[in-house]
Amino acid sequence: MCSGLLTWTVSFKQLDILAQCNQTSCQSEEGFHMSHDQYLKGDLSLTITDVDYTKRTWYTCACNGKDICDVSLQIEAWNSSVQINPGEPLVLDLLISESVELIYNSTGAAASSSGQICTVAGHSLKCEPEYTQRVSLISTVELRGTAPSDSGVYSIRDIKNEEIIQTYTVTVEEVQPRPNQSSTVTVLTVLLALTGAGLVAAVLVIVQLRKKIPEL
């Protein structure tokens, strides 16, 4: 229970109050919420209503200026599988605007090609020499001129928090087109027609043979 002023803040910015409650009411910043009814019952929980990677940090709950607890918000990495044809660009989304690094781990035998290939800081992109002409940055990271040797796992790592936030399992190979259903039906129809014609021909041959056999 907290009979006085309860506050939730980012741990290293305790002057910036995200939500607060007292015996009369609760107030919250946009994206955060506390229930006054629950507060009166002793539930001092803070709800983050729209979680994204920018919300990952430590939060401090305090009653009358005295810390009650510190809570760390962590978010699981976002995983995706991508298959593209050779020559098509590989587009990697960036979920945060903070500094990140792009790490590549080859699934082939070329282990020497694994490791950090680019870093992104705001609108600045810096890549290893062999990727400089192939990688561009708009709102996403784009790798051009892909080949089967580019297949592998691409990880985007938040440098500040030392945390992988995105992984792309990429396969670069020719995507085989699915059989056209109408073409398949046409082929089957032709085969059935030819089979039917064969049966008719066989019947005609049998009839002709019977006509040639003299009656006993």
N, C-alpha and C positions, 0 to 999 in steps of 0.2 A: 504494500500500500504506500501511496505518496499523498500525504494530506496537503502538501504545498504545491509549488510549481514544478511540473515534470517537463523536461526538455529532451528532444532528440537532435543531435548535431553530427556532422562529420567530425571524426575524432580529432583531426588536425586543424579544424576550423570551428572551434567551439563557440565562437561569437556569432556564427551564422546558424540560426535556429531553423531546423526543417519543420518541426512540429512541437507544439507545447500544449499542456493542459493544466487547468487548475480546478478548483471546486465548482467554478461557474461555467466554464466553457473550454473548448479546444480550438486551436488555430493551426493550420498547416499550409506549407508552401505547395505550389502546384506539383503534382506527381507523388505527394506523400499524404498520408491520412492517419488520424487517430480517432477512435470512437470515445466520446465522452461517457457514454453509458458504461462501456467496458472499463474505462479509467476509474470510474467511481467504484467498480467492483474489484479493482486491484489488477486488472489486465492492462499493462502499460505498453502493449505491443504497438509497433509502428508498421504500417502497411505502405510499401512502395508500389504505387498503382501502375506504373509503366516502366518496367525494368528493361534496361539495355546495358551495354558494356560500359557506358560512362558512369553507371551507378556503382560499379565495383569499387568498394573501399571499406574502411572501418567506420562504424557508427557508434556513438556514445549516448547512453541513456543516463540522465542525471535527475536527482530529486533535490530541489532547493540548492543547486550548485554542487551536490555531492554525487560523484559517479556511482551508478548502480551496476552497469555492465557495459562491455564493449562487444560489438557483433561485427563479424566480417561477412560481407556479401560476396559470394563467388558465383560465377555463371559457367555452365558447362560449355565446352568448345562446340562450335557449329561445324558439322561434318557433311560433306557432299561428295558424290561420285560423278565424274564427268567423262564422257567418251566423245572424242572429236576425230574428224578425218585429218590426215596429214595435210599441212598447209593452212588449216583453219586456225584463227587466233584463239588462244586460251585466255578467258576473261575471269579475273579473280576480284570479287567484291571486297571492299574494305568496310568493316562494320564500325570502326572507330576512327577518329581524326588524330589521335595521338600517334607518337612514333611507333612504327612496327618494322619488323624485318621479315623478309620472305625467305623461307628455308626450303631447299629441295632435297629429297631423298630418292635416288634412282631405284627403280624396281628391277633394273637390268644388271649387267655385270660391271658397268662403268661406275664403280664406287667412288672414283676420284671426282665425279661430277656432283657428288652430294655435298651439302653445306649451305651456308648463307649465300644468296645470289643477289639480293637487293635490300635496301632499307628505304622506308618512306617516312618523312617527317613533314607533316602538313602538305604543302604542294611541292615539296622537294623530293626527287627520286634519285637515288644513287645505286648503281648496279656494278657487278663485276664486269671486267672488260668484255668477256665473251657474250654478255647479255645487253650491253649498253645500246647497241643498234636494234635490238629485238624487243625491248621492253619500253612501254610508254605509260604515262599516268594521266588520267583525266579525273574521273571520280572512282575509277577502278584501275587495277593493274592489268595490262594487256601484254601477253607474250605472243609475238608473231612468228610466222615461219615454222610452225611446229612440225616435228618428225617423231617417228616411233621412239627414238632415243630420249624424247622429252617425257615419256610416260614415267609416272612415279607419284610420290606424295608431296604436295606443296603445303607447307604450314605457315600461317601468319601468326607471328609471335609479338605480343605486346611487350615492348622493351622495358617500359617503366615498371610494370608489374611482373615481368619475367614469366609470362603466362601465354601458352598457346590458346588462341581464341577461335581459329578457323583451320580446318584441314580440308584439302581437296585431293581425292584419289583420282588421278588422271590417267586415262588410257588413250593413246594416239594410235589409231589404226583405221583401216578402211571399214566403214560401217556397211555391212551387207544389206541391200534392200530386201524388204519382205516380199514374198511372192504375191503377185497381183491376183486377188481372188477371182476377178472376172476372167482373167487369162486362164486360170486353173480350171474354171468351169467350162470354158470354151474347149480346152484340150480334152477334158473328160467327155464332153459331148461328141467331139470328133471321134474319139476312141470307141465310144458306145455305138456311134453310127457305123463305123467300120466293122465293128463286131457284128452288128445287126446285118450288114450287107454280106458278111462272110457266112452267116447262118442261112440267109436266103439263097446264096449261091450253092451252099451245101445241099439244101433241100432240093433245088432244081437239078443238081447232079444226080441225086438219089432217084428222083422221078424219072429222069432220062434213062438211067440204068434199068429201072423196073420195066420201062417200055420195051427195052431191047431184049429182056429175058423172055423166051417163048414160054407160053403157058403149057403145063404138063397135061 
